[in-house]
Amino acid sequence: MALVDTHVHLADTPLAGDLPGVLSRARAAGIAAFVVPSGDEASSRSARDLARLHPGEVFAAAGLHPWEVGAGGLPDLRWLEAMLAEGGFVAVGETGLDGVVAGADLDAQERVFRIQAGLAREAGLPLIVHVRGAFDRTARVLESLGPGGPGGVLHAFGGSAEVATRLRRLGFLRGVGGAATRPEAVNVRKAVAATPLDAMVLETDAPYIGTRLRPKGSVEPAAVAEVRDAVAILLGVAPDEVGARTSATARGLFRLPGIRNPSSCVPGPASSTR
């Protein structure tokens, strides 16, 4: 069953240092599509470059991460508007609000978040939303934009079921990743178990968020299979059903083309060596 990793930092260390191997191992695990989010102008360009090198398999998002918004700041986002006009992206993000990061200025972050949400709506692209310590405020920002937007993914969402339900009405899905595989992540696992299967997509945030089997910093997109299996146990459904339905949801949200069988993407001996 072809899987989609809806949040993986393929251009970051250490993944970028062995990208052919990373992709090969992911394909062998059944992952056929990779959405690469960005945090600033440079990483947005890197994500688009990767997508151009791996058409139909790697897909790019462009955006400014809330960690890049300084106190009182209002960054110039004309570069983002220009990039989106050029095309080559399937989403805007990751953007959002983070009240946990040191020195957070949520007012400044919200101004930037609103600009990016507006650009996403104009471009007809979904949002990849990063949120910590500001769940209700994030919900209020997205609700204030009104219905009819392109929706998006709540990346590694740790908010309440009530907030998740509010945002689901606007087309925002729960991004389920490594935390769902770890027995000690009780609250996250409870939240996932209470989430309808069609209201979630799978992700790794590789290499950053650890799983039960792989510590943070060393995670690869192949771990989507581990996430799928954990979700299957939590929901009491077959792993193939989790894979099929979350992948269909991801394809619809990001408008991905039909996913090929990953085995058909595995390079032969001549192209697999660096």
C-alpha positions as CSV (number, residue, x, y, z in Angstrom):
1,M,0.0,0.0,0.0
2,A,1.5,3.3,-1.1
3,L,2.0,5.8,1.8
4,V,2.4,9.5,1.9
5,D,4.8,11.3,4.4
6,T,3.0,14.7,4.6
7,H,5.8,16.4,6.6
8,V,9.5,15.5,6.0
9,H,12.6,17.7,5.9
10,L,14.5,16.0,3.1
11,A,16.8,19.0,2.6
12,D,18.0,19.0,6.2
13,T,20.9,17.2,7.8
14,P,21.4,14.2,8.1
15,L,18.8,13.2,5.4
16,A,20.3,15.5,2.7
17,G,23.6,13.8,3.2
18,D,22.3,10.4,2.0
19,L,19.2,11.4,0.1
20,P,19.4,8.5,-2.4
21,G,19.6,6.0,0.4
22,V,16.9,7.8,2.4
23,L,14.5,7.6,-0.5
24,S,15.4,4.1,-1.4
25,R,14.7,2.9,2.2
26,A,11.4,4.8,2.2
27,R,10.3,3.3,-1.0
28,A,11.1,-0.2,0.3
29,A,8.9,0.6,3.3
30,G,6.0,1.5,1.0
31,I,6.3,5.3,1.0
32,A,5.6,6.8,-2.4
33,A,5.2,10.5,-1.9
34,F,7.0,13.1,0.3
35,V,5.8,16.6,1.2
36,V,8.7,18.8,2.1
37,P,7.8,21.9,4.3
38,S,9.9,25.0,4.6
39,G,10.9,27.5,7.2
40,D,12.3,30.5,5.2
41,E,13.2,31.6,1.7
42,A,16.3,29.5,1.3
43,S,14.6,26.3,2.5
44,S,11.6,27.0,0.3
45,R,13.9,27.2,-2.7
46,S,15.6,24.0,-1.6
47,A,12.3,22.2,-1.3
48,R,11.2,23.3,-4.8
49,D,14.6,22.1,-6.2
50,L,14.1,18.7,-4.6
51,A,10.6,18.5,-6.1
52,R,12.0,19.3,-9.5
53,L,14.6,16.6,-9.2
54,H,12.0,14.0,-8.1
55,P,8.8,14.9,-10.0
56,G,5.7,12.9,-9.0
57,E,7.4,11.8,-5.8
58,V,8.7,14.8,-3.8
59,F,6.4,17.8,-3.4
60,A,7.3,21.2,-1.9
61,A,5.7,23.7,0.4
62,A,6.9,27.3,0.9
63,G,6.6,29.4,4.0
64,L,8.1,31.2,7.0
65,H,8.2,29.3,10.2
66,P,7.0,31.1,13.4
67,W,10.5,30.6,14.9
68,E,11.8,32.9,12.2
69,V,9.6,35.8,13.4
70,G,11.4,38.0,15.8
71,A,9.9,40.1,18.5
72,G,8.0,43.0,17.0
73,G,9.0,41.9,13.6
74,L,7.0,41.9,10.3
75,P,9.2,40.2,7.8
76,D,9.0,41.1,4.1
77,L,7.2,38.2,2.5
78,R,7.3,39.5,-1.1
79,W,9.6,36.6,-1.8
80,L,6.9,34.1,-0.8
81,E,4.3,35.8,-2.9
82,A,6.6,35.7,-5.9
83,M,7.5,32.1,-5.3
84,L,3.8,31.1,-5.1
85,A,3.1,33.0,-8.3
86,E,5.9,31.1,-10.0
87,G,4.3,27.8,-9.0
88,G,5.8,24.4,-8.1
89,F,4.4,24.2,-4.6
90,V,1.5,22.1,-3.1
91,A,1.1,24.0,0.2
92,V,2.1,27.0,2.2
93,G,4.1,26.3,5.4
94,E,5.1,25.6,7.7
95,T,3.5,28.6,9.3
96,G,1.5,29.2,12.5
97,L,2.0,30.1,16.1
98,D,4.5,28.9,18.7
99,G,4.1,30.2,22.3
100,V,6.7,27.8,23.6
101,V,9.9,28.9,21.7
102,A,12.1,31.3,23.7
103,G,11.3,35.0,23.1
104,A,8.0,34.3,21.3
105,D,6.0,37.3,20.2
106,L,2.6,35.9,19.4
107,D,1.3,39.2,18.1
108,A,4.1,39.4,15.5
109,Q,3.7,35.7,14.7
110,E,0.0,36.2,14.2
111,R,0.5,39.0,11.8
112,V,2.8,36.9,9.7
113,F,0.5,33.8,10.0
114,R,-2.4,35.9,8.7
115,I,-0.4,37.1,5.7
116,Q,0.6,33.6,4.8
117,A,-2.9,32.3,5.3
118,G,-4.1,35.0,2.9
119,L,-1.5,34.1,0.3
120,A,-2.5,30.4,0.6
121,R,-6.1,31.3,0.0
122,E,-5.3,33.4,-3.0
123,A,-3.2,30.6,-4.4
124,G,-5.7,27.9,-3.6
125,L,-3.1,26.0,-1.6
126,P,-3.6,24.3,1.8
127,L,-1.7,25.4,4.9
128,I,0.8,23.4,6.9
129,V,0.3,24.7,10.4
130,H,2.8,24.5,13.2
131,V,1.2,25.2,16.6
132,R,2.5,24.9,20.2
133,G,1.2,26.8,23.3
134,A,-1.3,28.7,21.2
135,F,-4.0,26.3,20.2
136,D,-7.1,28.4,20.8
137,R,-5.5,31.5,19.3
138,T,-4.6,29.5,16.2
139,A,-8.1,28.3,15.9
140,R,-9.4,31.8,16.2
141,V,-7.1,33.0,13.5
142,L,-8.2,30.3,11.1
143,E,-11.9,30.7,12.0
144,S,-11.7,34.4,11.4
145,L,-10.7,33.7,7.7
146,G,-14.2,32.2,7.3
147,P,-15.2,29.0,5.4
148,G,-14.3,28.2,1.8
149,G,-10.5,28.1,2.3
150,P,-8.2,25.3,1.1
151,G,-7.8,23.8,4.6
152,G,-4.6,22.1,5.6
153,V,-2.7,20.0,8.1
154,L,-2.2,20.7,11.8
155,H,1.3,19.4,12.0
156,A,2.1,17.2,15.1
157,F,-1.0,18.5,16.6
158,G,-1.1,18.4,20.4
159,G,-4.2,20.4,21.1
160,S,-7.5,19.4,22.6
161,A,-10.2,17.3,20.8
162,E,-12.4,20.4,21.0
163,V,-10.0,22.6,19.0
164,A,-9.3,19.8,16.5
165,T,-13.0,19.5,15.9
166,R,-13.4,23.2,15.4
167,L,-10.7,23.2,12.8
168,R,-11.8,20.0,11.1
169,R,-14.9,22.0,10.1
170,L,-12.6,24.3,8.2
171,G,-10.8,21.4,6.4
172,F,-7.9,21.0,8.7
173,L,-6.6,17.5,9.4
174,R,-4.6,16.1,12.3
175,G,-1.0,15.3,11.3
176,V,-0.1,12.1,13.1
177,G,3.6,11.3,13.6
178,G,6.1,9.7,15.8
179,A,4.5,10.6,19.1
180,A,1.6,8.2,18.3
181,T,4.1,5.3,18.3
182,R,5.5,6.0,21.8
183,P,3.6,4.4,24.8
184,E,4.6,7.2,27.1
185,A,2.8,9.8,24.9
186,V,-0.5,9.0,26.5
187,N,-2.4,12.2,25.7
188,V,-1.4,12.2,22.0
189,R,-2.3,8.5,21.6
190,K,-5.7,9.2,23.3
191,A,-6.3,12.1,20.9
192,V,-5.4,10.0,17.9
193,A,-7.7,7.2,19.0
194,A,-10.5,9.7,19.2
195,T,-9.9,11.1,15.7
196,P,-11.8,9.8,12.7
197,L,-9.4,8.0,10.3
198,D,-10.6,10.3,7.4
199,A,-9.6,13.4,9.5
200,M,-5.9,12.5,9.7
201,V,-2.8,12.2,7.6
202,L,0.5,10.5,8.4
203,E,3.9,12.3,8.8
204,T,7.3,11.9,10.3
205,D,8.8,15.4,10.6
206,A,12.0,13.4,9.9
207,P,14.6,13.7,11.1
208,Y,13.3,15.6,14.1
209,I,10.5,13.8,16.0
210,G,11.4,10.4,17.4
211,T,9.4,7.2,17.2
212,R,9.3,4.2,19.5
213,L,12.0,2.6,17.3
214,R,14.1,5.6,16.3
215,P,15.4,8.5,18.4
216,K,14.8,12.0,17.3
217,G,17.4,13.3,15.0
218,S,17.8,10.0,13.2
219,V,14.3,9.4,11.9
220,E,13.7,8.8,8.2
221,P,10.5,8.9,6.2
222,A,10.5,5.1,6.1
223,A,9.1,5.5,9.7
224,V,5.7,6.4,8.2
225,A,5.1,2.6,8.2
226,E,5.7,2.5,11.9
227,V,3.2,5.4,12.4
228,R,0.7,3.7,10.2
229,D,0.9,0.5,12.3
230,A,0.5,2.5,15.6
231,V,-2.6,4.2,14.2
232,A,-4.0,0.9,13.2
233,I,-3.7,-0.5,16.7
234,L,-5.1,2.7,18.3
235,L,-8.1,2.7,16.0
236,G,-8.6,-1.1,15.8
237,V,-8.4,-1.2,12.0
238,A,-6.1,-3.0,9.5
239,P,-2.8,-1.2,8.7
240,D,-3.7,-1.4,5.0
241,E,-6.9,0.5,5.6
242,V,-5.0,3.2,7.5
243,G,-2.5,3.4,4.7
244,A,-5.2,3.5,1.9
245,R,-7.4,6.1,3.6
246,T,-4.8,8.5,4.9
247,S,-3.0,8.4,1.5
248,A,-6.2,9.1,-0.3
249,T,-6.8,12.0,2.1
250,A,-3.3,13.4,1.5
251,R,-3.6,13.1,-2.2
252,G,-6.9,15.0,-2.2
253,L,-5.6,17.8,0.1
254,F,-2.3,18.4,-1.7
255,R,-3.7,17.5,-5.1
256,L,-1.0,15.0,-5.6
257,P,-1.0,12.9,-8.8
258,G,-1.8,9.2,-8.7
259,I,0.9,7.5,-6.6
260,R,2.9,4.8,-8.2
261,N,3.8,1.6,-6.6
262,P,7.0,2.4,-4.6
263,S,8.7,-0.7,-5.8
264,S,8.6,0.8,-9.3
265,C,10.6,3.8,-8.0
266,V,13.5,1.8,-6.5
267,P,16.6,2.6,-8.6
268,G,18.6,-0.2,-10.2
269,P,22.2,-1.0,-9.2
270,A,23.7,1.6,-11.6
271,S,21.7,4.5,-10.3
272,S,21.6,3.6,-6.6
273,T,25.3,4.3,-6.0
274,R,26.5,7.8,-5.3
